Amino acid sequence: MTLPGPLNPPSRLLMGPGPINADPRVLRAMSTPLVGQYDPFMTRSMNEVMELYRRVFVTGNRQTLLIDSTARGGIEAALVSVLEPGDKVLVPVMGRFGHLLVEIAQRCGAEVHTVEAPWGQVAPYELIADAMAKVQPKVLAVVHGDTSTTVVQPFDGLGELCDRYGTLLYADVTASIGGNEFLTDAWGVDIATGGLQKCLGGPSGSAPATFSARAEGIINARKSIEAGIRDEGDAVAAHPIRSNYFDMSMVFDYWSERRLNHHTEATTMLYAARESARIVLEEGLGAFQARHALHGRAMMEGVRGLGLEVFGDVEHKMTNVVGVVIPEGVHGEAVRTRMLEDFGIEIGTSFGPLAGKVWRIGTMGYNARQDAVLTTLAALEAVLRREGFGLPAGGGVDEAYRVYAEAA
Ligand SMILES: Cc1ncc(COP(=O)(O)O)c(C=O)c1O
């Protein structure tokens, strides 16, 4: 067999719902030398990452660290570490990732209850409050920003509700963290897990996460250190966490002074996550969010300027993704293919009930930029016209320019 040639990926502008083009600073950090697991540089970098992400999550939580996995693994680590078979979980489902929380909680053996809202809408507080009173779950698991629908779920009152019933509040912030307001401590969130490949401007493969002292206590009560690294006196729980890799009690020990040798930390991803957080905090969390809001608004008004309809509850839209209703008679996949092949621009498709009906266009992380927004709108106009859809010439770019002029 002949060897495949050297890796030479095409140049793309990734304007889908994530992954996006990683910030060149992150890519540079990833090409720096590896060090050993217990090298003082490595352990210092781990501590720095904890401190950086406390600021990104706006929390004082000691257990703020990276889970070596894509964002889905972060969710799984959180849920499998707190849930025992038979525990009750409540999940508001209004998009693909609510379904994912249900699926993961079920696989943990939990008794899962749901409240549902149509895709593109938020779950009303009253609906969640009623279900909380009835179910009184161990965990309320909520997707904050659901990229499948572009909508951000308000957390107002959820922390108080959870306090009332002794419930842990879990948030999936993969798609929202950095680019949308998220206040872990102020909102009473016990566990939040994210991913690098959206607003944080890195590649997928690391899940920054934070755990409150209350969550840490529940998880550590299930601690069962594996035999080969166990010290005399180490507890062996009667009901250990059902996953070894995602056993957060051992991962906590790895990230603590104890430096328990659980897995081998993914050094290059740690470098990436460290640089991602530095980029956010250097700009300032507020300014970073404002930049996402500005470019997201410019993209949304640009889409409207092309005569296209924006999908979902716009009042609750995430800053960083817009859903675009595919017009009657237009073949959504043909447009996406032309965008990619003719312009090198990727926009997103949709899942479930929205498949074939909605495109999703992201403006996040490194790509929350004016040139990326204008280029995408100009290309979309050209492609739609080529696909036979008549639309106002220059309407998209003009509307985006208007938003930028008003903000200047
Ligand atoms: C809200 C949300 N949760 C979870 C995930 C899963 O992330 P990953 O593909 O990194 O596992 C995504 C990915 O798009 C997401 O948007």
The ligand as a Tripos MOL2 file, in Angstrom:
@<TRIPOS>MOLECULE
LIG
   16    16     1     0     0
SMALL
NO_CHARGES

@<TRIPOS>ATOM
      1 C1        -24.4930   22.1720   23.9570 C.3       1 LIG1
      2 C2        -23.5560   21.0870   23.5350 C.ar      1 LIG1
      3 N1        -23.3120   20.0810   24.3750 N.ar      1 LIG1
      4 C3        -22.4770   19.0780   24.0490 C.ar      1 LIG1
      5 C4        -21.8430   19.0400   22.8210 C.ar      1 LIG1
      6 C5        -20.9620   17.8720   22.4800 C.3       1 LIG1
      7 O1        -19.6440   18.2980   22.3300 O.3       1 LIG1
      8 P1        -18.4900   17.3690   21.7470 P.3       1 LIG1
      9 O2        -18.8350   17.1390   20.3250 O.co2     1 LIG1
     10 O3        -17.2420   18.1950   21.9480 O.co2     1 LIG1
     11 O4        -18.4420   16.1100   22.5290 O.co2     1 LIG1
     12 C6        -22.0740   20.0860   21.9140 C.ar      1 LIG1
     13 C7        -21.4500   20.0700   20.5870 C.2       1 LIG1
     14 O5        -21.8500   20.7320   19.6650 O.2       1 LIG1
     15 C8        -22.9470   21.1340   22.2810 C.ar      1 LIG1
     16 O6        -23.2030   22.1570   21.4560 O.3       1 LIG1
@<TRIPOS>BOND
     1     1     2 1
     2     2     3 ar
     3     2    15 ar
     4     3     4 ar
     5     4     5 ar
     6     5     6 1
     7     5    12 ar
     8     6     7 1
     9     7     8 1
    10     8     9 2
    11     8    10 1
    12     8    11 1
    13    12    13 1
    14    12    15 ar
    15    13    14 2
    16    15    16 1
@<TRIPOS>SUBSTRUCTURE
     1 LIG1         1 GROUP 0 **** ****
